[in-house]
Amino acid sequence: MEKFFRVISWIFMPLSMPLVALTIVLYTPTELDFYTQVNALYYLDPSVKRFFFNSFALFGWMFPVVSILILRLTKQIDSIELDNQKQRFTPLLLSGVYAAMLLTLLFKFNSQVTLSVHLFSLAFSGVFIAVIFLIINLKFKISLHAAGVGILLGFLFSYYLEQSLIGIWQVCSACVLGGFVIASRIALKKHTNSELIIGFISGFFITFITDFMITLYF
């Protein structure tokens, strides 16, 4: 059973959760009529979907993972799982920088073709969460896995508030997945309950409020 939970922790690492959220909203139907809701990402052209998914994968997953591996190889961190609270500063900082780079890329494309605000909000969330977690991490070891679950659910809850066709099974599936991820951290004894709760609440509300406010006002 321990191996199962380790696999869950590795596959659904915090950096993977925004990609899971994107996969759900890009490839499962929401709005019944695209022309009544330009922010329904399901109706984007397949090539456009691939481009934005790859962009998020590059800046939100590949660059941070490679950076963490380099930090481990140069012995600046003891583990790629970032178990040491004091060694999380640089990885979190770099993740925020990469999220800001992704945001800059989105703004450049938006100057030519209007993009869905949900793409911006997910990138903005990455910047905000990195900054806030940097501050929290100075005093408290927060669960990044639980935060990743919070990001996933926070984004989906806000996204579907705007859609006419609510993805019930998508949200339920994400909740089940999130439950397995958090259970894996408990089973592997990686975090206390308070670290998991604060991580989840922080990730959820930062992402939810960011997406909701950007959608509401822009």
Secondary structure per residue as TSV (DSSP state, phi and psi in degrees):
chain	resnum	aa	ss	phi	psi
A	1	M	-	360.0	-33.6
A	2	E	H	-62.7	-38.7
A	3	K	H	-63.0	-38.9
A	4	F	H	-59.8	-46.8
A	5	F	H	-67.8	-32.7
A	6	R	H	-66.9	-40.3
A	7	V	H	-62.6	-44.0
A	8	I	H	-59.0	-45.0
A	9	S	H	-63.4	-37.5
A	10	W	H	-76.2	-44.0
A	11	I	H	-67.3	-45.5
A	12	F	T	-103.9	52.6
A	13	M	-	-65.2	162.6
A	14	P	G	-53.2	-38.6
A	15	L	G	-68.2	-19.7
A	16	S	G	-83.5	-22.1
A	17	M	H	-65.7	-39.3
A	18	P	H	-60.5	-33.0
A	19	L	H	-70.3	-35.1
A	20	V	H	-63.7	-43.7
A	21	A	H	-61.0	-44.7
A	22	L	H	-63.2	-42.2
A	23	T	H	-57.8	-42.6
A	24	I	H	-64.7	-48.8
A	25	V	H	-77.4	-25.0
A	26	L	H	-80.3	-31.4
A	27	Y	H	-119.2	10.7
A	28	T	S	-125.4	136.9
A	29	P	-	-67.8	146.2
A	30	T	-	-129.3	-82.1
A	31	E	-	-65.0	141.0
A	32	L	S	-77.6	-28.5
A	33	D	-	-132.2	110.3
A	34	F	G	-58.9	-34.2
A	35	Y	G	-72.0	-12.2
A	36	T	G	-95.1	-6.9
A	37	Q	-	-153.8	97.6
A	38	V	T	-71.2	-13.9
A	39	N	T	-90.3	6.1
A	40	A	-	-79.4	103.9
A	41	L	G	-70.2	-18.0
A	42	Y	G	-61.0	-29.7
A	43	Y	G	-92.6	7.6
A	44	L	S	-66.6	154.4
A	45	D	-	-61.2	140.1
A	46	P	H	-52.1	-39.3
A	47	S	H	-67.8	-34.9
A	48	V	H	-68.1	-41.1
A	49	K	H	-57.7	-47.6
A	50	R	H	-62.0	-40.0
A	51	F	H	-62.0	-49.8
A	52	F	H	-70.6	-36.2
A	53	F	H	-62.8	-44.8
A	54	N	H	-64.3	-34.8
A	55	S	H	-65.1	-45.2
A	56	F	H	-65.9	-37.3
A	57	A	H	-66.1	-38.2
A	58	L	I	-69.7	-52.9
A	59	F	I	-82.4	-29.0
A	60	G	I	-96.4	-14.2
A	61	W	I	-129.2	-57.6
A	62	M	I	-62.0	-53.4
A	63	F	H	-60.0	-47.1
A	64	P	H	-62.8	-41.1
A	65	V	H	-64.1	-44.9
A	66	V	H	-62.0	-40.3
A	67	S	H	-62.8	-42.3
A	68	I	H	-64.7	-40.7
A	69	L	H	-62.8	-40.1
A	70	I	H	-65.2	-42.0
A	71	L	H	-62.0	-36.4
A	72	R	H	-70.7	-42.6
A	73	L	H	-65.9	-32.3
A	74	T	T	-88.6	6.8
A	75	K	T	61.5	29.9
A	76	Q	S	-84.9	-17.6
A	77	I	S	-132.8	150.9
A	78	D	S	-82.1	-27.0
A	79	S	-	-148.3	144.0
A	80	I	T	-72.7	-10.3
A	81	E	T	-83.0	-4.8
A	82	L	-	56.1	47.1
A	83	D	-	-70.2	-29.1
A	84	N	S	-81.3	117.5
A	85	Q	G	-57.7	-41.7
A	86	K	G	-69.3	-19.8
A	87	Q	G	-93.8	8.7
A	88	R	G	-88.5	-12.5
A	89	F	H	-58.1	-54.9
A	90	T	H	-63.1	-46.7
A	91	P	H	-59.4	-40.5
A	92	L	H	-67.0	-41.1
A	93	L	H	-61.9	-45.9
A	94	L	H	-64.2	-38.3
A	95	S	H	-61.7	-40.2
A	96	G	H	-65.0	-39.3
A	97	V	H	-65.1	-43.9
A	98	Y	H	-65.1	-37.9
A	99	A	H	-64.2	-38.2
A	100	A	H	-66.6	-36.7
A	101	M	H	-64.5	-42.1
A	102	L	H	-62.2	-41.8
A	103	L	H	-62.1	-40.0
A	104	T	H	-62.6	-42.0
A	105	L	H	-60.5	-43.1
A	106	L	H	-63.8	-39.9
A	107	F	H	-64.2	-37.1
A	108	K	H	-64.7	-41.7
A	109	F	H	-70.2	-34.3
A	110	N	H	-66.7	-23.7
A	111	S	T	-70.5	-17.5
A	112	Q	T	-105.6	-43.3
A	113	V	S	-135.7	131.4
A	114	T	-	-65.3	126.0
A	115	L	-	-103.0	159.7
A	116	S	-	-64.7	138.0
A	117	V	H	-64.8	-21.4
A	118	H	H	-67.3	-31.1
A	119	L	H	-65.7	-43.1
A	120	F	H	-63.9	-42.9
A	121	S	H	-64.7	-36.5
A	122	L	H	-67.7	-39.0
A	123	A	H	-69.7	-42.4
A	124	F	H	-58.5	-41.9
A	125	S	H	-59.0	-39.7
A	126	G	H	-60.1	-40.9
A	127	V	H	-67.3	-49.6
A	128	F	H	-60.2	-46.2
A	129	I	H	-63.7	-41.2
A	130	A	H	-60.5	-44.2
A	131	V	H	-66.3	-48.1
A	132	I	H	-65.9	-39.9
A	133	F	H	-69.1	-30.9
A	134	L	H	-60.4	-40.8
A	135	I	H	-70.4	-46.8
A	136	I	H	-61.7	-39.3
A	137	N	T	-65.4	-17.1
A	138	L	T	-65.2	-29.0
A	139	K	T	-119.5	-17.9
A	140	F	-	-146.3	135.3
A	141	K	-	-85.8	103.4
A	142	I	-	-88.7	150.2
A	143	S	-	-81.0	112.7
A	144	L	H	-72.3	-31.5
A	145	H	H	-64.7	-44.9
A	146	A	H	-64.6	-36.2
A	147	A	H	-63.9	-38.9
A	148	G	H	-61.7	-40.0
A	149	V	H	-63.0	-40.7
A	150	G	H	-62.6	-39.5
A	151	I	H	-62.3	-46.4
A	152	L	H	-57.9	-53.2
A	153	L	H	-72.3	-37.7
A	154	G	H	-61.1	-42.1
A	155	F	H	-67.2	-45.6
A	156	L	H	-64.2	-42.3
A	157	F	H	-61.3	-44.5
A	158	S	H	-68.8	-42.0
A	159	Y	H	-60.0	-46.8
A	160	Y	H	-75.1	-15.4
A	161	L	H	-63.8	-27.3
A	162	E	H	-91.1	-15.6
A	163	Q	-	-91.7	148.9
A	164	S	S	-79.5	-24.5
A	165	L	S	-111.8	101.8
A	166	I	-	-76.8	131.8
A	167	G	-	-83.4	80.3
A	168	I	H	-61.9	-49.9
A	169	W	H	-68.1	-30.7
A	170	Q	H	-65.3	-46.0
A	171	V	H	-65.6	-42.5
A	172	C	H	-62.8	-41.1
A	173	S	H	-64.1	-40.3
A	174	A	H	-65.5	-37.0
A	175	C	H	-64.7	-42.0
A	176	V	H	-64.4	-45.2
A	177	L	H	-59.4	-45.9
A	178	G	H	-60.6	-37.7
A	179	G	H	-62.3	-41.5
A	180	F	H	-64.8	-40.6
A	181	V	H	-63.9	-47.8
A	182	I	H	-66.1	-39.2
A	183	A	H	-61.7	-35.5
A	184	S	H	-65.8	-36.5
A	185	R	H	-70.0	-32.9
A	186	I	H	-70.9	-45.8
A	187	A	H	-62.8	-36.2
A	188	L	T	-85.0	-0.9
A	189	K	T	57.4	42.6
A	190	K	-	-87.7	-24.2
A	191	H	S	-145.3	158.4
A	192	T	-	-83.6	167.7
A	193	N	H	-61.2	-39.8
A	194	S	H	-65.8	-37.0
A	195	E	H	-65.6	-38.0
A	196	L	H	-70.2	-44.0
A	197	I	H	-65.1	-47.1
A	198	I	H	-65.5	-38.3
A	199	G	H	-62.3	-47.3
A	200	F	H	-64.3	-48.9
A	201	I	H	-60.9	-43.2
A	202	S	H	-61.8	-50.7
A	203	G	H	-61.7	-42.5
A	204	F	H	-64.4	-53.5
A	205	F	H	-73.2	-35.3
A	206	I	H	-62.0	-46.6
A	207	T	H	-69.0	-45.6
A	208	F	H	-61.4	-49.7
A	209	I	H	-65.7	-40.5
A	210	T	H	-61.1	-49.3
A	211	D	H	-66.2	-42.3
A	212	F	H	-64.7	-44.0
A	213	M	H	-70.3	-41.2
A	214	I	H	-65.8	-41.4
A	215	T	H	-63.9	-39.1
A	216	L	H	-68.5	-40.2
A	217	Y	H	-104.3	-10.9
A	218	F	-	-125.6	360.0
